[in-house]
Amino acid sequence: MKTMTCIEDLRQAARRKVPRAFFDYAESGSYSEQTLNANRADLERIRLRQRVLSDVSHRTTKTAILGEPAALPLVLAPIGLCGMQHGDGEILACRAAQAAGIPFTLSTMSICSIEDVAAAVDKPFWFQLYVMRDRGFIRALIERAAAAKCSALVLTVDLQVLGQRHRDIKNGLSVPPELRINNLIDIATKPAWAASVLRGKRKTFGNIAGHIRGMENVNTLSVWIAGQFDPALNWKDVEWIKSLWPGKLILKGILDVEDARIAAKAGAAALVVSNHGGRQLDGAPSSIAMLPPIVEAVGSDIEIMFDGGIRSGQDVFRALALGARACLSGRAYVYGLGAGGEAGVARAIEIIRNELDVTMALTGVNSIAEIDRGTVNAV
Ligand code: GLV
């Protein structure tokens, strides 16, 4: 792992090791990928102020996320199908996050179930919720997350219908992989992946398979979503979820000032400014473009987190400078997972932490709280 010096190295390694359908699944955006590309391009445009001779010998990346101490302002984002990037991928990523002192978020569409992860790690993790038509199932899922002592519930609000990702259709993405000839040839060249996934606890959607009647043999994410996700989801449901969930609620997928105002009044502990990594509304603005107006409108009422294009510590710094309290990152650690399992995720976090630390030193900043608008050039 020592020769992996940046997230792009992990990405290249994952591309070699993980079957194409799963690598592409994580990598893709929806439709023409305009929003996916804007997320990165707009972050890269933000220039950092080089400051010198200001004694940065006492700097620390330590912070608090939702009132809990964290080693750096980073959260591993909920990502579906992690257990198909590497066997037991959710458990490995959660262990790496906890060892590094940051939160891990388990996706509803994970391979390992809530209970699998809870049994395999020492500390609480966050659980991400998708709301399905079967409200009895959703109630049970929330109860399962509470029983597993999850420390926050992350309600994703921007994916009740799926933005099409062309490559998933072309690759015939399914869990486990469909045994088509091109998949078999691909898997045959990735024996370490095959061994890890075969050894893994589960080969399907651990939280939901067997829990929803009539969906026993469904193995395609898009079919799950079209058949089960409830497009009627609205702000009243947020109240209902709040009444069921005893802990902190985070609303993920807010990209508009108007929605942010409603979210702040809905009693959530935090919101995540997000366009789902450019995987949903293609043509939407980048997340970083919407962060400043949302911070200005509701930043004093609700904790604001950010995701969308984070690939480095410099990117974390940029989002913090524009008002985020913490960043979620998905692809960066999924590349690590595909490249090297738990050690790969640990490396991804370490890379971002070290980059953030050096960036703080070279911008003359000693603490996370000092990273403000004044640390970047006017945007
Ligand atoms: C689901 O969460 C996805 O973005 O694929």
Residues whose N, C-alpha, C, O or C-beta is under 5 A from the ligand:
A	BS01	GLV	G80 R279
